[in-house]
Amino acid sequence: MECSEEGKTILGTYVLREEANVWLKNAKMRLGPGGIAIPWEMFK
């Protein structure tokens, strides 16, 4: 299947955005009231 560079960029952006949204949703649940704090060191 052929895909233009613009199409690849759009698809890649969409996939990354969705992955980030899932991560943020999960992080908010953990960091919410009574959640576990995640220190910056874990992200390095």
mmCIF file as Biopython writes it, N, C-alpha, C and O atoms, coordinates in Angstrom:
data_model
#
loop_
_atom_site.group_PDB
_atom_site.id
_atom_site.type_symbol
_atom_site.label_atom_id
_atom_site.label_alt_id
_atom_site.label_comp_id
_atom_site.label_asym_id
_atom_site.label_entity_id
_atom_site.label_seq_id
_atom_site.pdbx_PDB_ins_code
_atom_site.Cartn_x
_atom_site.Cartn_y
_atom_site.Cartn_z
_atom_site.occupancy
_atom_site.B_iso_or_equiv
_atom_site.auth_seq_id
_atom_site.auth_asym_id
_atom_site.pdbx_PDB_model_num
ATOM 1   N N  . MET A ? 1  ? 0.844  -1.171 0.000  1.0 0.0 1  A 1 
ATOM 2   C CA . MET A ? 1  ? 0.000  0.000  0.000  1.0 0.0 1  A 1 
ATOM 3   C C  . MET A ? 1  ? 0.894  1.240  0.000  1.0 0.0 1  A 1 
ATOM 4   O O  . MET A ? 1  ? 1.775  1.382  0.848  1.0 0.0 1  A 1 
ATOM 5   N N  . GLU A ? 2  ? 0.665  2.100  -0.925 1.0 0.0 2  A 1 
ATOM 6   C CA . GLU A ? 2  ? 1.428  3.342  -1.026 1.0 0.0 2  A 1 
ATOM 7   C C  . GLU A ? 2  ? 0.798  4.409  -0.132 1.0 0.0 2  A 1 
ATOM 8   O O  . GLU A ? 2  ? -0.419 4.471  0.044  1.0 0.0 2  A 1 
ATOM 9   N N  . CYS A ? 3  ? 1.661  5.233  0.417  1.0 0.0 3  A 1 
ATOM 10  C CA . CYS A ? 3  ? 1.199  6.319  1.282  1.0 0.0 3  A 1 
ATOM 11  C C  . CYS A ? 3  ? 2.143  7.504  1.084  1.0 0.0 3  A 1 
ATOM 12  O O  . CYS A ? 3  ? 3.363  7.346  1.092  1.0 0.0 3  A 1 
ATOM 13  N N  . SER A ? 4  ? 1.571  8.677  0.910  1.0 0.0 4  A 1 
ATOM 14  C CA . SER A ? 4  ? 2.401  9.866  0.716  1.0 0.0 4  A 1 
ATOM 15  C C  . SER A ? 4  ? 3.119  10.224 2.015  1.0 0.0 4  A 1 
ATOM 16  O O  . SER A ? 4  ? 2.736  9.776  3.096  1.0 0.0 4  A 1 
ATOM 17  N N  . GLU A ? 5  ? 4.150  11.025 1.893  1.0 0.0 5  A 1 
ATOM 18  C CA . GLU A ? 5  ? 4.873  11.483 3.083  1.0 0.0 5  A 1 
ATOM 19  C C  . GLU A ? 5  ? 3.940  12.270 3.997  1.0 0.0 5  A 1 
ATOM 20  O O  . GLU A ? 5  ? 4.017  12.157 5.221  1.0 0.0 5  A 1 
ATOM 21  N N  . GLU A ? 6  ? 3.065  13.064 3.401  1.0 0.0 6  A 1 
ATOM 22  C CA . GLU A ? 6  ? 2.103  13.830 4.200  1.0 0.0 6  A 1 
ATOM 23  C C  . GLU A ? 6  ? 1.163  12.888 4.947  1.0 0.0 6  A 1 
ATOM 24  O O  . GLU A ? 6  ? 0.854  13.109 6.118  1.0 0.0 6  A 1 
ATOM 25  N N  . GLY A ? 7  ? 0.713  11.847 4.269  1.0 0.0 7  A 1 
ATOM 26  C CA . GLY A ? 7  ? -0.159 10.860 4.906  1.0 0.0 7  A 1 
ATOM 27  C C  . GLY A ? 7  ? 0.533  10.144 6.051  1.0 0.0 7  A 1 
ATOM 28  O O  . GLY A ? 7  ? -0.068 9.903  7.098  1.0 0.0 7  A 1 
ATOM 29  N N  . LYS A ? 8  ? 1.804  9.802  5.847  1.0 0.0 8  A 1 
ATOM 30  C CA . LYS A ? 8  ? 2.581  9.148  6.909  1.0 0.0 8  A 1 
ATOM 31  C C  . LYS A ? 8  ? 2.713  10.063 8.120  1.0 0.0 8  A 1 
ATOM 32  O O  . LYS A ? 8  ? 2.606  9.617  9.262  1.0 0.0 8  A 1 
ATOM 33  N N  . THR A ? 9  ? 2.945  11.339 7.862  1.0 0.0 9  A 1 
ATOM 34  C CA . THR A ? 9  ? 3.086  12.312 8.945  1.0 0.0 9  A 1 
ATOM 35  C C  . THR A ? 9  ? 1.783  12.453 9.718  1.0 0.0 9  A 1 
ATOM 36  O O  . THR A ? 9  ? 1.784  12.482 10.949 1.0 0.0 9  A 1 
ATOM 37  N N  . ILE A ? 10 ? 0.684  12.540 9.004  1.0 0.0 10 A 1 
ATOM 38  C CA . ILE A ? 10 ? -0.625 12.677 9.649  1.0 0.0 10 A 1 
ATOM 39  C C  . ILE A ? 10 ? -0.935 11.442 10.491 1.0 0.0 10 A 1 
ATOM 40  O O  . ILE A ? 10 ? -1.379 11.561 11.633 1.0 0.0 10 A 1 
ATOM 41  N N  . LEU A ? 11 ? -0.704 10.262 9.931  1.0 0.0 11 A 1 
ATOM 42  C CA . LEU A ? 11 ? -0.964 9.023  10.663 1.0 0.0 11 A 1 
ATOM 43  C C  . LEU A ? 11 ? -0.057 8.907  11.886 1.0 0.0 11 A 1 
ATOM 44  O O  . LEU A ? 11 ? -0.517 8.550  12.971 1.0 0.0 11 A 1 
ATOM 45  N N  . GLY A ? 12 ? 1.221  9.206  11.716 1.0 0.0 12 A 1 
ATOM 46  C CA . GLY A ? 12 ? 2.160  9.140  12.834 1.0 0.0 12 A 1 
ATOM 47  C C  . GLY A ? 12 ? 1.776  10.080 13.955 1.0 0.0 12 A 1 
ATOM 48  O O  . GLY A ? 12 ? 1.860  9.725  15.131 1.0 0.0 12 A 1 
ATOM 49  N N  . THR A ? 13 ? 1.354  11.281 13.593 1.0 0.0 13 A 1 
ATOM 50  C CA . THR A ? 13 ? 0.924  12.266 14.585 1.0 0.0 13 A 1 
ATOM 51  C C  . THR A ? 13 ? -0.296 11.767 15.341 1.0 0.0 13 A 1 
ATOM 52  O O  . THR A ? 13 ? -0.377 11.900 16.562 1.0 0.0 13 A 1 
ATOM 53  N N  . TYR A ? 14 ? -1.240 11.195 14.613 1.0 0.0 14 A 1 
ATOM 54  C CA . TYR A ? 14 ? -2.451 10.661 15.240 1.0 0.0 14 A 1 
ATOM 55  C C  . TYR A ? 14 ? -2.105 9.548  16.231 1.0 0.0 14 A 1 
ATOM 56  O O  . TYR A ? 14 ? -2.601 9.542  17.358 1.0 0.0 14 A 1 
ATOM 57  N N  . VAL A ? 15 ? -1.260 8.615  15.813 1.0 0.0 15 A 1 
ATOM 58  C CA . VAL A ? 15 ? -0.892 7.487  16.674 1.0 0.0 15 A 1 
ATOM 59  C C  . VAL A ? 15 ? -0.193 7.987  17.935 1.0 0.0 15 A 1 
ATOM 60  O O  . VAL A ? 15 ? -0.519 7.551  19.039 1.0 0.0 15 A 1 
ATOM 61  N N  . LEU A ? 16 ? 0.761  8.892  17.779 1.0 0.0 16 A 1 
ATOM 62  C CA . LEU A ? 16 ? 1.473  9.423  18.945 1.0 0.0 16 A 1 
ATOM 63  C C  . LEU A ? 16 ? 0.535  10.171 19.885 1.0 0.0 16 A 1 
ATOM 64  O O  . LEU A ? 16 ? 0.654  10.052 21.105 1.0 0.0 16 A 1 
ATOM 65  N N  . ARG A ? 17 ? -0.390 10.935 19.328 1.0 0.0 17 A 1 
ATOM 66  C CA . ARG A ? 17 ? -1.340 11.690 20.151 1.0 0.0 17 A 1 
ATOM 67  C C  . ARG A ? 17 ? -2.213 10.733 20.959 1.0 0.0 17 A 1 
ATOM 68  O O  . ARG A ? 17 ? -2.439 10.947 22.150 1.0 0.0 17 A 1 
ATOM 69  N N  . GLU A ? 18 ? -2.699 9.683  20.310 1.0 0.0 18 A 1 
ATOM 70  C CA . GLU A ? 18 ? -3.540 8.719  21.013 1.0 0.0 18 A 1 
ATOM 71  C C  . GLU A ? 18 ? -2.764 8.001  22.114 1.0 0.0 18 A 1 
ATOM 72  O O  . GLU A ? 18 ? -3.288 7.797  23.209 1.0 0.0 18 A 1 
ATOM 73  N N  . GLU A ? 19 ? -1.520 7.619  21.832 1.0 0.0 19 A 1 
ATOM 74  C CA . GLU A ? 19 ? -0.691 6.977  22.854 1.0 0.0 19 A 1 
ATOM 75  C C  . GLU A ? 19 ? -0.471 7.918  24.034 1.0 0.0 19 A 1 
ATOM 76  O O  . GLU A ? 19 ? -0.521 7.494  25.188 1.0 0.0 19 A 1 
ATOM 77  N N  . ALA A ? 20 ? -0.228 9.196  23.744 1.0 0.0 20 A 1 
ATOM 78  C CA . ALA A ? 20 ? -0.027 10.182 24.809 1.0 0.0 20 A 1 
ATOM 79  C C  . ALA A ? 20 ? -1.303 10.360 25.626 1.0 0.0 20 A 1 
ATOM 80  O O  . ALA A ? 20 ? -1.239 10.502 26.847 1.0 0.0 20 A 1 
ATOM 81  N N  . ASN A ? 21 ? -2.455 10.353 24.970 1.0 0.0 21 A 1 
ATOM 82  C CA . ASN A ? 21 ? -3.724 10.493 25.687 1.0 0.0 21 A 1 
ATOM 83  C C  . ASN A ? 21 ? -3.967 9.315  26.622 1.0 0.0 21 A 1 
ATOM 84  O O  . ASN A ? 21 ? -4.428 9.503  27.748 1.0 0.0 21 A 1 
ATOM 85  N N  . VAL A ? 22 ? -3.662 8.109  26.167 1.0 0.0 22 A 1 
ATOM 86  C CA . VAL A ? 22 ? -3.813 6.919  27.013 1.0 0.0 22 A 1 
ATOM 87  C C  . VAL A ? 22 ? -2.866 7.009  28.204 1.0 0.0 22 A 1 
ATOM 88  O O  . VAL A ? 22 ? -3.258 6.731  29.338 1.0 0.0 22 A 1 
ATOM 89  N N  . TRP A ? 23 ? -1.621 7.397  27.946 1.0 0.0 23 A 1 
ATOM 90  C CA . TRP A ? 23 ? -0.644 7.527  29.033 1.0 0.0 23 A 1 
ATOM 91  C C  . TRP A ? 23 ? -1.109 8.556  30.059 1.0 0.0 23 A 1 
ATOM 92  O O  . TRP A ? 23 ? -1.050 8.306  31.263 1.0 0.0 23 A 1 
ATOM 93  N N  . LEU A ? 24 ? -1.571 9.712  29.583 1.0 0.0 24 A 1 
ATOM 94  C CA . LEU A ? 24 ? -2.006 10.773 30.487 1.0 0.0 24 A 1 
ATOM 95  C C  . LEU A ? 24 ? -3.201 10.331 31.321 1.0 0.0 24 A 1 
ATOM 96  O O  . LEU A ? 24 ? -3.260 10.606 32.519 1.0 0.0 24 A 1 
ATOM 97  N N  . LYS A ? 25 ? -4.148 9.654  30.697 1.0 0.0 25 A 1 
ATOM 98  C CA . LYS A ? 25 ? -5.316 9.157  31.426 1.0 0.0 25 A 1 
ATOM 99  C C  . LYS A ? 25 ? -4.878 8.221  32.551 1.0 0.0 25 A 1 
ATOM 100 O O  . LYS A ? 25 ? -5.355 8.341  33.679 1.0 0.0 25 A 1 
ATOM 101 N N  . ASN A ? 26 ? -3.980 7.297  32.251 1.0 0.0 26 A 1 
ATOM 102 C CA . ASN A ? 26 ? -3.487 6.365  33.267 1.0 0.0 26 A 1 
ATOM 103 C C  . ASN A ? 26 ? -2.685 7.082  34.350 1.0 0.0 26 A 1 
ATOM 104 O O  . ASN A ? 26 ? -2.816 6.764  35.532 1.0 0.0 26 A 1 
ATOM 105 N N  . ALA A ? 27 ? -1.860 8.041  33.953 1.0 0.0 27 A 1 
ATOM 106 C CA . ALA A ? 27 ? -1.069 8.790  34.929 1.0 0.0 27 A 1 
ATOM 107 C C  . ALA A ? 27 ? -1.975 9.584  35.861 1.0 0.0 27 A 1 
ATOM 108 O O  . ALA A ? 27 ? -1.714 9.654  37.062 1.0 0.0 27 A 1 
ATOM 109 N N  . LYS A ? 28 ? -3.027 10.179 35.330 1.0 0.0 28 A 1 
ATOM 110 C CA . LYS A ? 28 ? -3.961 10.950 36.161 1.0 0.0 28 A 1 
ATOM 111 C C  . LYS A ? 28 ? -4.644 10.054 37.186 1.0 0.0 28 A 1 
ATOM 112 O O  . LYS A ? 28 ? -4.867 10.468 38.324 1.0 0.0 28 A 1 
ATOM 113 N N  . MET A ? 29 ? -4.977 8.825  36.787 1.0 0.0 29 A 1 
ATOM 114 C CA . MET A ? 29 ? -5.609 7.905  37.738 1.0 0.0 29 A 1 
ATOM 115 C C  . MET A ? 29 ? -4.649 7.562  38.872 1.0 0.0 29 A 1 
ATOM 116 O O  . MET A ? 29 ? -5.062 7.465  40.028 1.0 0.0 29 A 1 
ATOM 117 N N  . ARG A ? 30 ? -3.376 7.377  38.550 1.0 0.0 30 A 1 
ATOM 118 C CA . ARG A ? 30 ? -2.389 7.043  39.579 1.0 0.0 30 A 1 
ATOM 119 C C  . ARG A ? 30 ? -2.042 8.242  40.441 1.0 0.0 30 A 1 
ATOM 120 O O  . ARG A ? 30 ? -1.761 8.092  41.630 1.0 0.0 30 A 1 
ATOM 121 N N  . LEU A ? 31 ? -2.058 9.429  39.853 1.0 0.0 31 A 1 
ATOM 122 C CA . LEU A ? 31 ? -1.653 10.630 40.576 1.0 0.0 31 A 1 
ATOM 123 C C  . LEU A ? 31 ? -2.812 11.327 41.272 1.0 0.0 31 A 1 
ATOM 124 O O  . LEU A ? 31 ? -2.610 12.306 41.991 1.0 0.0 31 A 1 
ATOM 125 N N  . GLY A ? 32 ? -4.015 10.830 41.063 1.0 0.0 32 A 1 
ATOM 126 C CA . GLY A ? 32 ? -5.186 11.441 41.667 1.0 0.0 32 A 1 
ATOM 127 C C  . GLY A ? 32 ? -5.173 11.294 43.179 1.0 0.0 32 A 1 
ATOM 128 O O  . GLY A ? 32 ? -4.176 10.860 43.756 1.0 0.0 32 A 1 
ATOM 129 N N  . PRO A ? 33 ? -6.272 11.651 43.821 1.0 0.0 33 A 1 
ATOM 130 C CA . PRO A ? 33 ? -6.352 11.540 45.281 1.0 0.0 33 A 1 
ATOM 131 C C  . PRO A ? 33 ? -5.974 10.124 45.735 1.0 0.0 33 A 1 
ATOM 132 O O  . PRO A ? 33 ? -6.581 9.138  45.318 1.0 0.0 33 A 1 
ATOM 133 N N  . GLY A ? 34 ? -4.971 10.053 46.585 1.0 0.0 34 A 1 
ATOM 134 C CA . GLY A ? 34 ? -4.509 8.761  47.073 1.0 0.0 34 A 1 
ATOM 135 C C  . GLY A ? 34 ? -3.653 8.001  46.083 1.0 0.0 34 A 1 
ATOM 136 O O  . GLY A ? 34 ? -3.281 6.857  46.344 1.0 0.0 34 A 1 
ATOM 137 N N  . GLY A ? 35 ? -3.330 8.611  44.950 1.0 0.0 35 A 1 
ATOM 138 C CA . GLY A ? 35 ? -2.518 7.946  43.930 1.0 0.0 35 A 1 
ATOM 139 C C  . GLY A ? 35 ? -1.038 7.955  44.285 1.0 0.0 35 A 1 
ATOM 140 O O  . GLY A ? 35 ? -0.620 8.544  45.282 1.0 0.0 35 A 1 
ATOM 141 N N  . ILE A ? 36 ? -0.272 7.300  43.458 1.0 0.0 36 A 1 
ATOM 142 C CA . ILE A ? 36 ? 1.169  7.207  43.661 1.0 0.0 36 A 1 
ATOM 143 C C  . ILE A ? 36 ? 1.855  8.325  42.884 1.0 0.0 36 A 1 
ATOM 144 O O  . ILE A ? 36 ? 1.622  8.482  41.686 1.0 0.0 36 A 1 
ATOM 145 N N  . ALA A ? 37 ? 2.691  9.096  43.554 1.0 0.0 37 A 1 
ATOM 146 C CA . ALA A ? 37 ? 3.456  10.146 42.880 1.0 0.0 37 A 1 
ATOM 147 C C  . ALA A ? 37 ? 4.582  9.505  42.074 1.0 0.0 37 A 1 
ATOM 148 O O  . ALA A ? 37 ? 5.258  8.598  42.558 1.0 0.0 37 A 1 
ATOM 149 N N  . ILE A ? 38 ? 4.780  9.972  40.858 1.0 0.0 38 A 1 
ATOM 150 C CA . ILE A ? 38 ? 5.842  9.465  40.000 1.0 0.0 38 A 1 
ATOM 151 C C  . ILE A ? 38 ? 6.925  10.534 39.926 1.0 0.0 38 A 1 
ATOM 152 O O  . ILE A ? 38 ? 6.689  11.606 39.370 1.0 0.0 38 A 1 
ATOM 153 N N  . PRO A ? 39 ? 8.109  10.264 40.477 1.0 0.0 39 A 1 
ATOM 154 C CA . PRO A ? 39 ? 9.173  11.272 40.451 1.0 0.0 39 A 1 
ATOM 155 C C  . PRO A ? 39 ? 9.748  11.458 39.047 1.0 0.0 39 A 1 
ATOM 156 O O  . PRO A ? 39 ? 9.708  10.551 38.216 1.0 0.0 39 A 1 
ATOM 157 N N  . TRP A ? 40 ? 10.276 12.641 38.808 1.0 0.0 40 A 1 
ATOM 158 C CA . TRP A ? 40 ? 10.849 12.975 37.509 1.0 0.0 40 A 1 
ATOM 159 C C  . TRP A ? 40 ? 11.944 11.997 37.105 1.0 0.0 40 A 1 
ATOM 160 O O  . TRP A ? 40 ? 12.097 11.704 35.919 1.0 0.0 40 A 1 
ATOM 161 N N  . GLU A ? 41 ? 12.702 11.490 38.060 1.0 0.0 41 A 1 
ATOM 162 C CA . GLU A ? 41 ? 13.814 10.578 37.779 1.0 0.0 41 A 1 
ATOM 163 C C  . GLU A ? 41 ? 13.352 9.343  37.000 1.0 0.0 41 A 1 
ATOM 164 O O  . GLU A ? 41 ? 14.125 8.785  36.222 1.0 0.0 41 A 1 
ATOM 165 N N  . MET A ? 42 ? 12.118 8.916  37.196 1.0 0.0 42 A 1 
ATOM 166 C CA . MET A ? 42 ? 11.617 7.734  36.496 1.0 0.0 42 A 1 
ATOM 167 C C  . MET A ? 42 ? 11.438 7.982  35.003 1.0 0.0 42 A 1 
ATOM 168 O O  . MET A ? 42 ? 11.408 7.032  34.220 1.0 0.0 42 A 1 
ATOM 169 N N  . PHE A ? 43 ? 11.319 9.238  34.598 1.0 0.0 43 A 1 
ATOM 170 C CA . PHE A ? 43 ? 11.089 9.561  33.193 1.0 0.0 43 A 1 
ATOM 171 C C  . PHE A ? 43 ? 12.377 9.681  32.393 1.0 0.0 43 A 1 
ATOM 172 O O  . PHE A ? 43 ? 12.341 9.688  31.162 1.0 0.0 43 A 1 
ATOM 173 N N  . LYS A ? 44 ? 13.503 9.776  33.067 1.0 0.0 44 A 1 
ATOM 174 C CA . LYS A ? 44 ? 14.775 9.956  32.366 1.0 0.0 44 A 1 
ATOM 175 C C  . LYS A ? 44 ? 15.227 8.686  31.711 1.0 0.0 44 A 1 
ATOM 176 O O  . LYS A ? 44 ? 16.281 8.659  31.076 1.0 0.0 44 A 1 
#
